[in-house]
Each structure stands twice: as C-alpha cells, then as structure tokens.
Amino acid sequence: MNLGLGRLRKFFNRPAHGRPVRSWCVVVPRERGEEVRRRLKERNVLERHLKVAEEAGHLFIPTPERVDVGWPATEREFEEAFSPIRSYKDVVRVPEELRPQLPSSFDVVGDIAVLKIPGPLVPHRAEIGRAILAWNRTLRVVAQDRGVAGEFRVRDVEIIAGDRRTTTVCTEFGLRYHVDVARAYFSPRLGSERLRIAGQVRPGETVADPFAGVGPYAILIAKRRRPARVIAADANPVAVDLLRRNTAANRADHVEVREGDARVILKETAPLDRIILDLPHSAMEFLPDALAALRPQGVLHVYGILEDADREERVQAIRNAVRDSGRSVKGIHPHVVRAYAPTQHHVAFDVTVGPRSRRAGSARSPSASRTSRTRRTRDAGRRSGRSARPGAARGRRRRR
Ligand SMILES: C[S@@+](CC[C@H](N)C(=O)[O-])C[C@H]1O[C@@H](n2cnc3c(N)ncnc32)[C@H](O)[C@@H]1O
C-alpha cells in the first residue's frame, strides 16, 4: 500500500499545537481503526499519550514499538494527546498478570517520585520509572523506595529513571524545603499533621523540635505562629545542614538550629512550653527527658506507630511517665495521623501536662476552698484540651 508516507511525514513533521513526538504507529483504513485500536489496547501496545492521526482516509495509531497486527507499521511525528493520562498505568508496559500489583500511589517530593515496588515488578522498575516520567512531565527523577532504616530514619533509594540525583526542593504550605531523599528523613505525607500541630502553638511559647529533620515543623511554626523561641535540632548532620539551609531559604533565621542527641538538646534548652517528639518508633524512650525539660505546665506531642489494640496501653504509659515526673496529665488526646500497616497506625498523643493536683497526692478529703481551687485547675486543663496556655501558665507561676 502506497500512502505517500514521505509526503505525509513531511506534512506531519510540522509542529502541531503540542510538542511533536516521534513514534511507531500502525496504519489502517479509517473504518478498521476502532477494531485495530482495541486489539492494540488488549496487547498493551497502544501509546495512549499520543493523538491518533488521520490522513487520506487512514488512521495512524501510535505504538511504543514496531507492532505487527497485519497492517503496515511506520514511524512519524504525533501530537501529544490533550486528554490527560489519568495514571502512569495507562502508559506502562508490564506483563498483564503483574498489572494488579502496580503501585496505585506514591510520594512526590519536589520533582522526585518515590515509590515502593512489589518484588515481582522489580525487574520492570526502569519501565515503571519511564512511564511515570511520561505521565507527569513535572517529575524529573523516579526513585525506588527500599525502606526507611537506622537511627537517622534514612530512606534506602535507587534511582530508576530520570536524573541521577536525590536532592530536590519541595514546597509545603508556601514554604520551600531543600531535601535529600536518600540522606535525611522527609515525608510529604505528614504535611497536614505539621499544620495541625502548628495550629496549637500560642504566641510567646518556647517550642523545641529535637527530631527536626530538615525542619518542616519548626519552620512552619516559626513562620506561621508567633512563638518566642523555636529550637530545631537533629542528630543527623546531613539533616542539620539542610535545616540550616531551609531556615535561611524561608527567612526563618530566628529558628535556633542545633546538632546533637535529643536528650542533650532538651537539657540545654529547658525550660520549654512545647516539645515535639517526632520519632515514632522510639519517642517513649525520650519521654522522661522531655518531661524534665518541660515547664510545670506545657504540652508534649508524642508520636507512635502502634497496633490499634495497644493505643490505650500507650495512653497509660504516658500517664505513668507524667506522674513519675511529679506532675499530672491535664488532657491527653490521641490523634490518628495515618494508617501505617493493616492493623497499625501512626498516632500522635497531644499531652497537656500540669502540676500534680493536691488531690492526686492525698487520700484525705481537702477543704472546701481547696476542692474548688483544684476543680478550677482541672476544668481549665479540660477546657484547654488540645492546647496548653503557657502564657497563662507563666502568669500563674509568677503570681505564686
Ligand atoms: C521521623 S524523622 C522526623 C523528621 C521531621 N520531624 C519531619 O517531620 O520531617 C526523625 C528524625 O530524628 C532524628 N533522630 C533520630 N535519633 C535522634 C536522636 N537521638 N537525637 C536527635 N535526633 C535524632 C533522625 O535523624 C530523623 O531526622
């Protein structure tokens, strides 16, 4: 069949509305087009992000490679389809039986896509990466996530497509963060949790974020609230370098950046109104040090990865630690941050701590006036609920 392909090629080499993309295609008479398109789709060799072209009563159906379906194949320029590709799955080429295992979601950190790939799909990881870059043109790197490990909670990643880099800049609530997905912890999934915590900070507080990573809690609090002081620290020197860079990039230079172990940082920076213990797998180990650094009235945000059945036990463990520090829990509110595993959740415990009430220390019934004062204190704790009122607390302490 002579379609004058040379002439047609010349015609179609003119740039159309979108960026012309060269691709293999199958050439079929218009009336057979739908049938052939369906066959190509079934064989998973339909290039869906390109527009089918039509010329001289024939359709040019784009394919990712030379495909033999009983019709001529050729190469030519195509316009990119205007209809957005809904998912990278529309353009990925993996064996049909593995399709159900394709990841349905992944993290996007700046221009890097970070995704977990199930074992059977690992040999196809380069193709998955290619499809993701074809699907979303703002992405420049695709990295396979092989899990977070070690004291610094650093991700083991392998670049599977795009630029060979793990650094990028991402934006969260209008703030820009330099991150290195392979050398310092950062999760874009926790943005709303950071906003929730920042929303509780009251003017004049001294806030410590001793597991700050690259700084997304501390910088958000410093920029969006009016704290007196924000201390941000981490034990990972790479995270601290990025943290310094991020405080400068966001003009949050008043965040005090430190490097070192949380226990030391807490001791050095006490007394504190609010402490964020964002080390979910071992935050409880730091609870006594955090309580020692907290003002008599203050707030702790203690994170945990917990079996659902263990949540009450964790509440009790926190109550015990507070009691052992010589104070009492005025309010404790578990908040589910996200699902972590089928029966596990990432949970935040917002703990409002206050002085031990006289009642708690004695079995004897206090006098009427003492009872009413105790009740007032307790009720105030309940009212403040999810947030402490350290300004008021300091006022009371000063009056005493
Ligand atoms: C789960 S990450 C939290 C990062 C940060 N809060 C965020 O939202 O991106 C925990 C951080 O704690 C740091 N870390 C681990 N053990 C530490 C310790 N003993 N003292 C200080 N930082 C520590 C890790 O390096 C890591 O950056």
PDBQT file of the ligand as one rigid body, heavy atoms in Angstrom, charges set to zero:
ROOT
HETATM    1  C1  LIG A 501      10.848  10.631  61.783  1.00  0.00    +0.000 C 
HETATM    2  S1  LIG A 501      12.180  11.719  61.498  1.00  0.00    +0.000 S 
HETATM    3  C2  LIG A 501      11.286  13.237  61.756  1.00  0.00    +0.000 C 
HETATM    4  C3  LIG A 501      11.750  14.376  60.903  1.00  0.00    +0.000 C 
HETATM    5  C4  LIG A 501      10.952  15.654  60.947  1.00  0.00    +0.000 C 
HETATM    6  N1  LIG A 501      10.305  15.902  62.207  1.00  0.00    +0.000 N 
HETATM    7  C5  LIG A 501       9.952  15.737  59.821  1.00  0.00    +0.000 C 
HETATM    8  O1  LIG A 501       8.772  15.990  60.076  1.00  0.00    +0.000 OA
HETATM    9  O2  LIG A 501      10.341  15.606  58.666  1.00  0.00    +0.000 OA
HETATM   10  C6  LIG A 501      13.129  11.549  62.947  1.00  0.00    +0.000 C 
HETATM   11  C7  LIG A 501      14.401  12.373  62.961  1.00  0.00    +0.000 C 
HETATM   12  O3  LIG A 501      15.021  12.185  64.225  1.00  0.00    +0.000 OA
HETATM   13  C8  LIG A 501      16.429  12.130  64.057  1.00  0.00    +0.000 C 
HETATM   14  N2  LIG A 501      16.971  11.399  65.228  1.00  0.00    +0.000 N 
HETATM   15  C9  LIG A 501      16.985  10.090  65.467  1.00  0.00    +0.000 A 
HETATM   16  N3  LIG A 501      17.505   9.823  66.677  1.00  0.00    +0.000 NA
HETATM   17  C10 LIG A 501      17.837  11.011  67.216  1.00  0.00    +0.000 A 
HETATM   18  C11 LIG A 501      18.382  11.406  68.465  1.00  0.00    +0.000 A 
HETATM   19  N4  LIG A 501      18.722  10.518  69.388  1.00  0.00    +0.000 N 
HETATM   20  N5  LIG A 501      18.560  12.710  68.688  1.00  0.00    +0.000 NA
HETATM   21  C12 LIG A 501      18.235  13.637  67.770  1.00  0.00    +0.000 A 
HETATM   22  N6  LIG A 501      17.710  13.331  66.566  1.00  0.00    +0.000 NA
HETATM   23  C13 LIG A 501      17.510  12.029  66.294  1.00  0.00    +0.000 A 
HETATM   24  C14 LIG A 501      16.627  11.452  62.726  1.00  0.00    +0.000 C 
HETATM   25  O4  LIG A 501      17.882  11.796  62.166  1.00  0.00    +0.000 OA
HETATM   26  C15 LIG A 501      15.422  11.983  61.922  1.00  0.00    +0.000 C 
HETATM   27  O5  LIG A 501      15.779  13.114  61.165  1.00  0.00    +0.000 OA
ENDROOT
TORSDOF 0
